[in-house]
Amino acid sequence: MNNVAIIDNMLNEDAKNWSCPKKLEARRQTIIEPYKDIFGESIPADKQYWAMCGQCSIGGKPLEDCEIDQVSKAGLITPDQFHGVEINPAIHKLNEQGWPDANWYCGDFYGQMKEACADENFNPAIVNADLISMPDRGVGYFADIMSFLSSVVDETMLVANMVMEYKRFPDRNRDMEFVMQQLNKQDQFQKALKNKNWTLYKKQYYAYNGTGEESKSVMGSLIFYFKKG
């Protein structure tokens, strides 16, 4: 068995999480439907879709119902508009093999977007920040992304996905009110609001149980956007 096959086998179990029904429904309700409601049926041909992508390939072939597969089938994008960032080099390599027409980056999400912008290859219609942290840590990172987008694009939709509850630590459970309170304390969030007319979609967040049959977490997604003019 070659090295790629060994890596592939090690990652197969994790890959299933990215295609579970709960994740599919969450993407439908927090990305696909909101974008079509706000901006139209599909992103413009010159625009991009940026995401913390996770594993999107198994055995060098596309993983069915992963993020790029789902949003492409929904008519939101074509694969070449997808810009996926993965911090794990092994997963990054698999994604390149499975989806050669897409754009793949290995590293920190925010850092890779800034590099693409410096290279004049950054024009996102959608940015999906699928964080694995709770709001206590995640809001600062999200505020940095929001401020950055405010200064470099003329319109976009930004999705923040965070861990709102973790069953092992109920005293750490958070809600939308907590998230908004923490965001309002962030200088970068306030800067973003001054630069662009950001709107919280439907003034609510979408909650769902984490991926897997025995998930011990509850996730929450906030959708912000601003339009031209």
N, C-alpha and C positions, 0 to 999 in steps of 0.2 A: 504493500500500500504506500503510495507516494505521500509527500508532506501535505499537499493540498487536500487529499482525501482524508487524512488523519484530522486535519483542522476542521474539515466539513463535518465529519462524524461527531466531533466534540461539540459543535455548535448546533447540531440539528434540533436538540431538545429546546434550546432557547428560541430558535427560529419560530417554533409553533406559536409562541406567545404573540408575535407580531401579526398573526393572521387569525387570531381567535375571534369568535362572533362579537364579543364585547368591544374589542378594539375596532372591528369593522364598523359597528354601529356608532361608536364614538367619533370615528373619522367622518362618517356620513353626516352626523349632526353638528359637528364642530368645524368641519372644513368644507366638505362638498356642498352641502345645502346652504350654509351661510354665505359662501362666496357667490354662488349662483343667485342668491337672494339680493345681495348687495351690488355685485358688479356685472352679472350676466352668466351665460351658460358655460363658458370656458375662458381660460386666461388668454390674453392676446398673444399672438405668435412671437412677439419680441420680448415677452415677459418670462419670468422663471418661477419655479416652485422650489423653495429651500426647506430642508427638513433634517432633524436628527433622525437618521433613517433606520438604525438597527440593521439586522440581517435581512437581506432581500433576495438571497440566492441559496440554493442547495445543489450540490453536485455540479456546479458550473451552470445551472439552469435557473431561470426565474422562479422565485418562491411565490406560489399562487396566493393572492389576497394580501400580500405585503403592501406597504404604503404606495409604492410606485405603481404596482399592479392595480390596486383598487382605484386610485385617482385617475389613472389612464383609462380604465374600463368605464369610469363614470363620465368620460368625455371632458374632464376638467383640464387635462394636459395631454401632450404627447411625451413619450419617454425622454426625448432629447431636451425637454424643458425642466426635467427633474434634476435638482442639485442636492445630493445626499451627503451628509457629513457623518462620519463614524470615527470614534476615537480608537477603536480596536483595529490594529493593522490587519489581523487575520480576517475579520469580517469585511473590512474595506476591500481586501483582495477578492473575496468571494463575490461581493457586489459588482465589482468591475467585470468579473467573468460572466455573471448571469445577465447583466444589463449593459452591454458594451455601448449602446447609444446614449445612455444617461451620463451625467457628470458626477464624479465621486471624489470626495476629499477625505483625508485622514487627519484628524486633529480636533482642536476645540471648535465648537460651533461658531461662536462669536468671532473668534480669531480668523477662521476660514472665510467668513463673510467679509470681514474687513480686508483680508488679502485679495479676495475677488474684486472688491470695490477699487482697491488700489491698482489692480490690473485692468480696470475698466470692463469687468465682466460680471456686473452685479446689477440686476434689474428685476427684483422679486415682486410678483403679484401676491404671493403667499409665502409666509414664513411660519413654519410649524416648530415651535420650541417645545419639544416633548421632554420636559425635565423629569428626572427621577428623584428629585429632592422635594422636601416639604417647603411651604411658602417662607418659613423663617430664613432659609438659605436661598431659595429660588428667586425671591422678588428682586433682589439686587442685580442678579444676572439678567433677569428679564427686563428690568428698567434700563440697563446698559444697552440691550438690543433695541429697545423701543426708541431710546434717544438717538442711537446710531441711524436707525431707519428714518427717523424724522429729518435728518440732515442730508440724506443722500437719494431719496426716492420721492416721487410726486404723489403716489398713492399705493396703498398696500393693505393686506389683511394679516394680522399677527395673532397667532394662537399660542397661548401659554397653557401647558398641561403640567400639573403638579400633584404631589401626593397630599391629599387633604386629611385623610385619616389612616391610622395604622393600628390594627386591632390589638397588637401587643403593647401599645403605649397610648391608651385612650386619653391620657391627660395632655397629649400633644395634638389632639384633633383640632383642625382649623376649619373655618368657613369663609364665605366670600367677604363678609364684613371685615374679618381679620386681614385677608389678602389686600383689600382696598386700603385699609388703614396703614398697612406696612408699605404699600406702594406710594401712598401720599407722603410718606416720610423720606422717600428717595429723591435726592436732588436731580438725578437723571430722569426720573419720571416727570418731575415738574418741568424740567427743561424740554422734554418731549411734548408735553401739553402746550407749552408756549410756542413751539415751532410749528406744530400741526394740530388740526382739529380732530384729535383722536376721539372715537366714539366706542363705548362698550356695547357690543351687539346685544340687543334686547335686554340690556341691563341685568344680565343674569349669568350664572355659570352652569355648565353641564357636568353632572356628577355621575360616575359609573364605577362599578367594582373593577379592581385591577385584573389583569389578564391571568388566565389559568383557572382551573376548576376549584382550586383551594386558595384563592387569593385572600390575603390578609390586609389588603389596602383598599381605600376608596380614592379614586382620582377625581380631579376637578379641572375643567378647561374654561379659560376666559378668552374671549374673542374680541380683539380691538381692531379698528380699521380707520383709515382716513382716505378721502377721495380728493381728486383735483378740484380746485375752485373753492 
